[in-house]
Amino acid sequence: MIPGPTTNQPKSALATAARRTARLFWIILALIFLFEAWLWGLLAPIVAFIVQLLPLKALKARIAAAIAGLPPSATLIVFIIPALILFPIKLSAIWLFHHHHWLAGIATLVFAKLAGLGVTAFIFEVTRPKLMQMAWFARLYGWVMRGLAWAHAMTDPIKRRLRKYVYMLRPRNAGRFYRHLVRVRRRVQHTAPAA
């Protein structure tokens, strides 16, 4: 028996809903990725500035020289150390959330995130030449950079659309925004199937 058009409609509606959900998931993932990259870019110069202010130039020079003398695999361990040190702080944030200390948990999590990104950004700048000598790390770095470009490609049209609507919502543009809404409403009414 050949299925009629009524049996195909639920499948196509389900497929459309699945595509929309998947697209929303990828957009949220792209936004998280862009937020991480933005924090990284924001904190790297701040941490570098703070490190320059510290009167520990001899210690900084010794750390840089010690890292320069390490093989690439040992440099990777130096790069991972900040994440390992901050992991118990993130666990304490989860403990605070579990015991309903929401503000303390959020503050702890934000501190751990900012400190981790800042210190990692500083250490990455020092260790990058050695880390890039490892082929798998260079491939991973390239993948992350392609992921950043993908995240921008996913979110840039949405950001442009939001900027357009924010511009149209200004008081002097309210009439134009209302006319745009009327056009969209008419278009939706004309494309809607007759009941």
C-alpha positions, 0 to 999 in steps of 0.5 A: 500500500502506497502511503498517502500525503497524510502519513508523510507530513508527520515525518517531514515535521519531525525531520524539520523539528530535528533539523531546527534542534540540531541547528540550535545546538550547533549555534549554542556550541558556536557561541560557547566556543566564541565566548571562550575565544573572546575570554582568551583574547581578552585575558592574554594581554591583561595577564601579560601586563600583570606579569610585567608589573610584578617585580620578578623579572629574574624569575620570569626569565628563569621560567622562560629559559627553563621552558626553552630548555624542555623537550616538547612533551615536557612542555605539554606537561607545563601547559597542562599544570594550570588546569590541574591546579584549578580543577579542585577549585572547580570541584569546590564550586560544584560542592557550593552549588550542591549545598545551595550557596549559589553566589559563592559557587558562581564567584568560585567558578568565575574565578577559576575560569578567569584565572585558568584562562589567564594563566593558560594564555600566558603559559601558551604564549611561552610554550607555543613554539615548543608545542607546535613542534609536536605534529598532533598538537599543531593539527589540534591547534589548526582544528581549533582555529578552523573551529573558531572560523566555523563558530564565526560563520555560524553566529555572524549572520545572527549577530548581523540580524540582531544589530539590524533589529536593534537599529530598527528598534531605536525610537527614530526608526520605530515606524520602519520596524513596524512596517517590517513586521507588517511585511513579515506577517503578510508574507507568513500569512500568504505562505501558510497553507489554507486550513 
